Amino acid sequence: MRKKKKGNRFLTLFFLLIIASAAFFCYRYHSEYLAVERELTAVYEKGIQKVYASLTGSADLIRKALVSSDPVYISKQLNKAYGMIDDIYQVVTDFEITTGSRPFFSDFLYGLKSDLQGFSPGNTVPSNELVQRLIFYTESIENAAGHIRVFLDIPASEKAKRKEFYSLFERLSDYFHNRNVELATALETEEKEEGRNGYWEQYYKNVIEDIENNPADNEFADIAKAFLGAVAVGRELEFEGYSGENGENVVFAIDDGGRAYRVHINVFDKSVRAYYAHNTNQKPSADGKLSVERGEKIARDFLNEHGFADTVKLSHSARNGTVLFSFLESKDGVMIYPGRIELEVSLKEGRVISFYRYPRLKEDLGLSDTASEFSFPQNVEIDEIHLDLAPAISLSVARERINPQNKIMSVGDLVLLHGGKLCWRFKVENNGRYYWVFINAENGQEEAIWDIPNGN
């Protein structure tokens, strides 16, 4: 029995020794682990502090650059910002590898670096496109710095700090993924716009070069000759120059010694935008031989000859022996306000002496521009308008919406206003003054009221 007790003591001591050894090794391992953990946490914290300082510092430098107009100062600030971003780019990349997070943060910084590095220093200011991107970058890195600040404010003794570090980079990864998508979309739009502008800029240069090399023998000269008709027969047509806000029209002229003819043709959609025929030997006279009614017929005949058959007179005003008429084209019985046409008729000479056609773009008709990236805003011809021009409310219902204090002078016409708004139009009189009242044909609301000068 004693031998058995001795054996039991031996086993007990043996197991106690094993337990003590295990406890010792666990304690040592845990101590080493905590030391490594503290060391890693310190490394992470030091690195993230550097990232935070560079993000906030570069954002401040970029903002200072964007409010300056001095190219040298701008270049200096942006170069400093580049240095700061370049200094933390590898740090962020290493942190992404350590935490296993997706590399969207470093991708974003790389894009910022590229824009800062690609800026021409010292002799210019950033383009509008670059300014907008820099603002986007700055707002983004400032928001990221806000996330990092929250992490830095966690007490160093807190055990969850390393875990929070991993969580921080997951959040930053998600944030910059969304910002990268937004930036890519913006850049794609910018590139398309640049491509479109570049295409039309080259097209414009090619057209002008062709006209200047062959002023009397080119596509636009042929358009001018066709518009002038008999006036151009046997006379020399000259290229005179450009007109329009951005020089978008080319001007051809014929001078026959007593009268100067000018035709303005849009380079991009090849439509005649203006025509003038002035008597260079006579001064304007207030004594017109013809009546206004006769002048209107001359204007209508001119429109018919030049392809504007379905028109409605909007107004007229007499001055110095001439009458200025405004006409609207119509489509399916609806008068189209965008694209108004103005003609001036000399009552003494019995001819049209000026013609001006306002552009009618898709946006004027309430349509979105879905053309290709190489399209240019072009005039929409009347036969190209494909809209539902059927009113939702009847003429009688629209008439009831007119203020009873107004005296209705016209039955009511269907018109299309700018923005593609279909309306019933009424001419009314109130206290001796005349107005156009427009009732929306879709919802019955009063859309607009326009004064009619002189009641015409």
C-alpha positions as CSV (number, residue, x, y, z in Angstrom):
1,M,0.0,0.0,0.0
2,R,2.8,2.4,0.8
3,K,4.3,1.8,-2.6
4,K,1.0,2.7,-4.2
5,K,0.9,6.0,-2.2
6,K,4.4,6.8,-3.3
7,G,3.4,6.3,-6.9
8,N,0.4,8.5,-6.4
9,R,2.5,11.3,-5.0
10,F,4.9,11.0,-7.9
11,L,2.1,11.3,-10.4
12,T,0.7,14.3,-8.6
13,L,4.0,16.1,-8.5
14,F,4.6,15.2,-12.2
15,F,1.2,16.7,-13.2
16,L,1.7,19.8,-11.0
17,L,5.1,20.3,-12.7
18,I,3.5,20.0,-16.1
19,I,0.8,22.5,-15.1
20,A,3.3,24.9,-13.7
21,S,5.4,24.7,-16.8
22,A,2.4,25.2,-19.0
23,A,1.4,28.2,-16.9
24,F,4.9,29.6,-17.1
25,F,5.1,29.2,-20.9
26,C,1.6,30.7,-21.3
27,Y,2.5,33.6,-19.1
28,R,5.7,34.2,-21.1
29,Y,4.0,33.8,-24.4
30,H,1.2,36.1,-23.3
31,S,3.7,38.7,-22.1
32,E,5.6,38.5,-25.4
33,Y,2.3,38.7,-27.3
34,L,1.2,41.8,-25.3
35,A,4.6,43.3,-25.9
36,V,4.3,42.7,-29.7
37,E,0.7,43.9,-29.6
38,R,1.8,47.1,-27.9
39,E,4.6,47.5,-30.4
40,L,2.3,46.9,-33.4
41,T,-0.3,49.3,-32.0
42,A,2.4,52.0,-31.5
43,V,3.5,51.4,-35.1
44,Y,0.0,51.6,-36.4
45,E,-0.7,54.7,-34.4
46,K,2.4,56.4,-35.5
47,G,1.7,55.6,-39.1
48,I,-1.9,56.7,-39.0
49,Q,-0.9,60.0,-37.3
50,K,1.4,60.6,-40.3
51,V,-1.4,59.9,-42.7
52,Y,-3.7,62.2,-40.8
53,A,-1.2,65.0,-40.7
54,S,-0.5,64.7,-44.5
55,L,-4.2,64.5,-45.4
56,T,-5.1,67.6,-43.5
57,G,-1.9,69.5,-44.5
58,S,-2.3,68.7,-48.2
59,A,-6.0,69.7,-48.1
60,D,-5.0,73.0,-46.6
61,L,-2.3,73.6,-49.2
62,I,-4.7,72.8,-52.1
63,R,-7.4,75.1,-50.8
64,K,-4.9,77.9,-50.5
65,A,-3.7,77.3,-54.0
66,L,-7.3,77.4,-55.4
67,V,-8.0,80.9,-54.0
68,S,-4.9,82.4,-55.5
69,S,-4.4,83.9,-58.9
70,D,-0.5,83.9,-58.7
71,P,0.8,81.0,-60.9
72,V,4.1,80.8,-58.9
73,Y,2.3,80.6,-55.6
74,I,-0.2,78.1,-56.9
75,S,2.6,75.9,-58.2
76,K,4.5,76.1,-54.9
77,Q,1.4,75.0,-52.9
78,L,0.4,72.2,-55.2
79,N,4.0,70.9,-55.3
80,K,4.1,70.8,-51.5
81,A,0.7,69.0,-51.4
82,Y,2.1,66.4,-53.9
83,G,5.1,65.8,-51.6
84,M,2.8,65.1,-48.7
85,I,0.5,62.7,-50.6
86,D,3.5,60.9,-52.1
87,D,5.0,60.6,-48.6
88,I,2.0,58.6,-47.3
89,Y,1.0,56.7,-50.4
90,Q,3.2,53.6,-49.5
91,V,2.2,53.8,-45.9
92,V,-1.5,53.5,-46.8
93,T,-0.7,50.7,-49.3
94,D,1.1,48.8,-46.5
95,F,-1.7,49.3,-44.1
96,E,-4.2,48.0,-46.7
97,I,-2.1,44.8,-47.1
98,T,-1.8,44.4,-43.3
99,T,-5.5,44.8,-42.7
100,G,-6.6,42.9,-45.8
101,S,-8.7,45.8,-47.0
102,R,-9.3,46.6,-50.6
103,P,-6.9,49.1,-52.1
104,F,-9.4,51.9,-52.9
105,F,-7.8,54.4,-50.5
106,S,-4.4,54.1,-52.2
107,D,-6.1,54.2,-55.6
108,F,-7.7,57.5,-54.7
109,L,-4.4,58.9,-53.5
110,Y,-2.7,57.8,-56.7
111,G,-5.2,59.7,-58.7
112,L,-4.7,62.8,-56.6
113,K,-0.9,62.4,-57.0
114,S,-1.2,62.2,-60.8
115,D,-3.3,65.3,-61.1
116,L,-0.9,67.3,-58.8
117,Q,2.1,66.0,-60.7
118,G,0.6,66.7,-64.1
119,F,-0.1,70.3,-63.3
120,S,2.2,72.6,-65.4
121,P,4.0,74.6,-62.7
122,G,5.0,78.2,-62.6
123,N,3.4,79.8,-65.6
124,T,-0.3,79.1,-65.5
125,V,-3.3,78.5,-63.3
126,P,-5.3,75.2,-63.1
127,S,-8.0,74.7,-65.7
128,N,-11.6,74.7,-64.6
129,E,-11.8,71.0,-64.9
130,L,-8.7,70.5,-62.7
131,V,-10.0,72.9,-60.1
132,Q,-13.2,70.9,-59.9
133,R,-11.3,67.7,-59.4
134,L,-9.0,69.2,-56.8
135,I,-12.1,70.4,-54.9
136,F,-13.5,66.9,-55.0
137,Y,-10.2,65.4,-53.9
138,T,-9.9,67.9,-51.0
139,E,-13.4,67.3,-49.7
140,S,-12.7,63.6,-49.9
141,I,-9.4,63.6,-48.0
142,E,-10.8,66.0,-45.4
143,N,-13.7,63.5,-44.7
144,A,-11.2,60.6,-44.5
145,A,-9.2,62.6,-42.0
146,G,-12.4,62.9,-39.9
147,H,-12.6,59.1,-39.8
148,I,-9.0,58.9,-38.7
149,R,-9.4,61.5,-36.0
150,V,-12.0,59.4,-34.3
151,F,-9.6,56.5,-34.3
152,L,-6.8,58.6,-32.9
153,D,-9.0,59.8,-30.1
154,I,-9.5,56.2,-28.7
155,P,-7.4,55.9,-25.5
156,A,-4.1,54.0,-26.1
157,S,-4.7,51.6,-23.3
158,E,-7.9,50.3,-24.8
159,K,-7.5,46.7,-25.8
160,A,-9.8,47.1,-28.9
161,K,-7.6,49.6,-30.5
162,R,-5.9,47.2,-32.9
163,K,-9.3,45.8,-33.9
164,E,-10.6,49.3,-34.4
165,F,-7.6,49.9,-36.7
166,Y,-8.7,47.1,-38.9
167,S,-12.3,48.4,-38.8
168,L,-11.0,51.9,-39.7
169,F,-9.5,50.7,-42.9
170,E,-12.6,48.8,-43.9
171,R,-14.6,52.0,-43.5
172,L,-12.0,54.0,-45.5
173,S,-12.0,51.3,-48.2
174,D,-15.8,51.5,-48.5
175,Y,-15.8,55.3,-48.5
176,F,-13.1,55.7,-51.2
177,H,-14.7,53.0,-53.3
178,N,-17.8,55.2,-53.6
179,R,-15.7,58.3,-54.1
180,N,-13.7,56.6,-56.9
181,V,-16.9,55.6,-58.6
182,E,-18.1,59.2,-58.5
183,L,-14.8,60.5,-59.8
184,A,-14.7,58.0,-62.6
185,T,-18.2,59.0,-63.7
186,A,-17.2,62.7,-63.6
187,L,-14.0,62.0,-65.5
188,E,-15.9,60.0,-68.2
189,T,-18.3,62.9,-68.6
190,E,-15.4,65.3,-68.8
191,E,-13.6,63.2,-71.4
192,K,-16.7,63.0,-73.5
193,E,-17.2,66.7,-73.3
194,E,-13.6,67.3,-74.2
195,G,-13.9,64.8,-77.1
196,R,-17.0,66.4,-78.3
197,N,-15.6,69.9,-78.1
198,G,-12.3,68.8,-79.7
199,Y,-14.2,67.1,-82.6
200,W,-16.3,70.2,-83.3
201,E,-13.3,72.5,-82.9
202,Q,-11.5,70.6,-85.6
203,Y,-14.6,70.4,-87.7
204,Y,-15.0,74.2,-87.4
205,K,-11.3,74.8,-88.4
206,N,-11.7,72.5,-91.4
207,V,-14.9,74.4,-92.6
208,I,-13.2,77.8,-92.2
209,E,-10.1,76.6,-93.9
210,D,-12.1,75.3,-96.9
211,I,-14.1,78.5,-97.1
212,E,-11.1,80.8,-96.9
213,N,-9.3,78.7,-99.6
214,N,-12.3,78.5,-101.9
215,P,-14.6,81.4,-100.9
216,A,-16.9,81.2,-103.9
217,D,-16.9,77.4,-104.3
218,N,-17.9,75.5,-101.1
219,E,-20.9,73.9,-99.5
220,F,-21.9,77.1,-97.6
221,A,-21.5,79.3,-100.6
222,D,-23.9,77.0,-102.4
223,I,-26.4,77.4,-99.5
224,A,-26.2,81.2,-99.7
225,K,-26.7,81.2,-103.5
226,A,-29.7,78.9,-103.2
227,F,-31.2,81.2,-100.5
228,L,-30.6,84.4,-102.6
229,G,-32.0,82.8,-105.7
230,A,-32.2,85.2,-108.7
231,V,-30.1,87.8,-106.8
232,A,-27.1,85.6,-107.0
233,V,-27.3,84.9,-110.7
234,G,-24.5,86.6,-112.6
235,R,-23.1,88.2,-109.4
236,E,-19.9,87.4,-107.5
237,L,-20.4,85.9,-104.0
238,E,-17.8,86.9,-101.4
239,F,-17.0,85.4,-98.0
240,E,-17.2,88.3,-95.6
241,G,-16.5,86.8,-92.2
242,Y,-18.3,85.5,-89.1
243,S,-21.2,86.4,-86.9
244,G,-22.9,85.1,-83.8
245,E,-21.8,85.1,-80.2
246,N,-19.0,82.6,-80.8
247,G,-18.5,83.1,-84.5
248,E,-20.7,80.1,-85.3
249,N,-22.1,81.7,-88.5
250,V,-20.3,82.3,-91.7
251,V,-21.4,85.4,-93.7
252,F,-21.5,85.6,-97.5
253,A,-22.2,88.8,-99.3
254,I,-23.2,90.2,-102.7
255,D,-22.9,93.9,-103.5
256,D,-24.5,95.0,-106.8
257,G,-23.6,98.7,-106.5
258,G,-26.9,99.8,-105.1
259,R,-27.8,97.1,-102.6
260,A,-25.9,95.0,-100.2
261,Y,-27.0,91.4,-99.5
262,R,-25.8,89.4,-96.6
263,V,-26.6,85.7,-95.7
264,H,-25.5,84.3,-92.3
265,I,-25.3,80.4,-92.3
266,N,-24.7,78.4,-89.1
267,V,-21.6,76.3,-89.5
268,F,-22.9,73.3,-87.5
269,D,-26.4,72.7,-88.7
270,K,-26.0,74.6,-92.1
271,S,-29.3,76.5,-91.6
272,V,-29.7,80.2,-92.7
273,R,-30.0,82.2,-89.5
274,A,-30.1,85.7,-91.0
275,Y,-30.5,87.6,-94.3
276,Y,-30.2,91.4,-94.9
277,A,-30.8,93.4,-98.1
278,H,-30.1,97.1,-97.6
279,N,-30.3,99.8,-100.2
280,T,-27.0,101.5,-100.0
281,N,-28.0,104.5,-102.1
282,Q,-31.1,105.6,-100.2
283,K,-31.8,106.7,-96.7
284,P,-34.7,105.2,-94.8
285,S,-37.9,107.0,-95.5
286,A,-41.0,107.2,-93.3
287,D,-43.2,107.5,-96.3
288,G,-44.2,104.0,-97.3
289,K,-46.1,103.5,-100.5
290,L,-47.6,100.1,-99.5
291,S,-50.0,99.2,-96.8
292,V,-49.1,97.0,-93.8
293,E,-51.4,94.3,-95.3
294,R,-49.4,94.3,-98.5
295,G,-46.2,94.2,-96.5
296,E,-47.5,91.1,-94.7
297,K,-48.2,89.4,-98.1
298,I,-44.7,90.1,-99.2
299,A,-43.3,88.6,-96.0
300,R,-45.5,85.5,-96.4
301,D,-44.4,85.0,-100.0
302,F,-40.8,85.3,-98.9
303,L,-41.3,82.6,-96.2
304,N,-43.1,80.3,-98.7
305,E,-40.3,80.7,-101.2
306,H,-37.7,79.7,-98.6
307,G,-39.5,76.6,-97.2
308,F,-41.6,78.1,-94.4
309,A,-45.0,77.4,-95.7
310,D,-47.0,76.7,-92.5
311,T,-46.6,79.9,-90.5
312,V,-48.8,82.2,-88.3
313,K,-48.3,85.9,-87.8
314,L,-47.5,86.6,-84.1
315,S,-47.2,90.5,-84.2
316,H,-46.0,93.4,-86.3
317,S,-44.7,96.9,-85.6
318,A,-44.2,99.8,-88.1
319,R,-41.2,102.1,-88.1
320,N,-39.5,104.5,-90.7
321,G,-41.4,103.2,-93.7
322,T,-40.8,99.5,-92.8
323,V,-42.8,96.9,-90.9
324,L,-41.2,94.3,-88.6
325,F,-43.2,91.0,-88.6
326,S,-42.9,88.1,-86.2
327,F,-44.0,84.7,-87.4
328,L,-44.3,81.3,-85.7
329,E,-44.1,78.0,-87.5
330,S,-46.9,75.6,-86.7
331,K,-47.1,71.8,-86.4
332,D,-50.5,69.9,-86.5
333,G,-52.3,73.2,-85.9
334,V,-50.1,74.1,-82.9
335,M,-48.0,77.3,-83.0
336,I,-44.4,76.6,-82.0
337,Y,-42.9,79.5,-80.1
338,P,-39.3,78.3,-80.0
339,G,-37.7,79.2,-83.4
340,R,-39.6,82.5,-84.0
341,I,-38.9,84.2,-87.3
342,E,-38.6,87.9,-87.8
343,L,-38.8,89.7,-91.2
344,E,-38.6,93.4,-91.9
345,V,-40.4,94.6,-95.1
346,S,-39.7,98.0,-96.8
347,L,-43.1,99.5,-97.7
348,K,-41.4,101.8,-100.1
349,E,-39.4,99.2,-102.0
350,G,-41.9,96.4,-101.6
351,R,-39.3,93.8,-100.5
352,V,-38.0,91.9,-97.5
353,I,-34.9,93.7,-96.3
354,S,-34.1,91.5,-93.3
355,F,-34.8,88.0,-92.1
356,Y,-33.8,86.5,-88.7
357,R,-34.5,83.0,-87.5
358,Y,-34.1,82.3,-83.8
359,P,-32.6,78.9,-83.0
360,R,-34.9,76.1,-81.8
361,L,-32.9,73.5,-79.9
362,K,-34.2,70.3,-78.2
363,E,-34.1,71.8,-74.8
364,D,-36.4,74.6,-76.0
365,L,-38.9,71.9,-76.8
366,G,-38.6,70.2,-73.4
367,L,-36.6,67.3,-74.9
368,S,-33.4,65.9,-73.5
369,D,-30.4,65.7,-75.8
370,T,-29.7,62.0,-76.3
371,A,-27.5,62.5,-79.4
372,S,-24.0,61.0,-79.6
373,E,-21.0,62.5,-77.9
374,F,-19.9,64.0,-81.3
375,S,-23.2,65.8,-81.8
376,F,-23.6,69.5,-81.6
377,P,-26.7,71.4,-80.5
378,Q,-28.6,71.8,-83.8
379,N,-31.6,73.6,-84.9
380,V,-34.7,71.3,-84.8
381,E,-36.7,71.7,-88.0
382,I,-40.4,71.8,-87.9
383,D,-40.8,68.3,-89.5
384,E,-38.4,66.9,-87.0
385,I,-40.6,67.7,-84.0
386,H,-42.3,64.5,-82.8
387,L,-44.3,65.4,-79.8
388,D,-47.7,64.6,-78.4
389,L,-49.5,67.9,-79.2
390,A,-53.0,66.7,-78.0
391,P,-54.3,68.8,-75.1
392,A,-55.5,67.1,-71.9
393,I,-58.1,69.8,-71.2
394,S,-60.5,71.3,-73.8
395,L,-60.7,74.8,-75.0
396,S,-63.9,75.4,-73.1
397,V,-62.4,74.3,-69.8
398,A,-59.3,76.5,-70.5
399,R,-61.6,79.4,-71.2
400,E,-63.2,79.1,-67.8
401,R,-59.8,79.6,-66.2
402,I,-59.5,83.1,-67.5
403,N,-60.1,85.8,-65.0
404,P,-63.6,87.1,-65.5
405,Q,-62.4,90.7,-65.3
406,N,-60.6,90.2,-68.6
407,K,-62.4,90.5,-71.9
408,I,-61.5,87.7,-74.2
409,M,-60.7,89.0,-77.6
410,S,-59.7,85.7,-79.4
411,V,-61.2,82.2,-79.4
412,G,-58.1,80.5,-78.2
413,D,-55.1,78.8,-79.9
414,L,-52.9,75.9,-79.1
415,V,-49.3,76.9,-78.7
416,L,-46.1,75.3,-77.5
417,L,-44.0,77.5,-75.3
418,H,-40.3,77.2,-74.4
419,G,-39.7,74.1,-72.3
420,G,-42.2,72.1,-74.3
421,K,-45.3,73.4,-72.4
422,L,-48.5,73.0,-74.4
423,C,-50.9,75.8,-73.7
424,W,-54.2,77.4,-74.8
425,R,-53.5,81.0,-75.7
426,F,-56.1,83.8,-75.3
427,K,-55.8,87.4,-76.2
428,V,-57.5,89.5,-73.5
429,E,-58.2,93.2,-72.9
430,N,-58.2,94.8,-69.4
431,N,-58.6,98.5,-68.9
432,G,-57.5,99.4,-72.4
433,R,-54.4,97.1,-72.4
434,Y,-54.0,93.9,-74.2
435,Y,-52.3,90.7,-73.0
436,W,-51.7,87.1,-74.0
437,V,-52.9,84.7,-71.3
438,F,-51.5,81.1,-71.5
439,I,-53.4,78.3,-69.8
440,N,-51.5,75.0,-69.5
441,A,-53.3,72.4,-71.7
442,E,-52.1,69.6,-69.4
443,N,-53.1,70.8,-65.9
444,G,-55.3,73.8,-66.5
445,Q,-53.0,76.2,-64.5
446,E,-52.3,79.7,-65.7
447,E,-48.8,79.3,-67.2
448,A,-47.9,82.9,-68.2
449,I,-49.2,86.4,-69.1
450,W,-47.5,88.5,-71.7
451,D,-48.1,92.2,-72.5
452,I,-49.0,92.9,-76.1
453,P,-47.4,96.3,-77.1
454,N,-49.9,98.5,-79.1
455,G,-52.3,95.6,-79.1
456,N,-50.7,94.0,-82.2
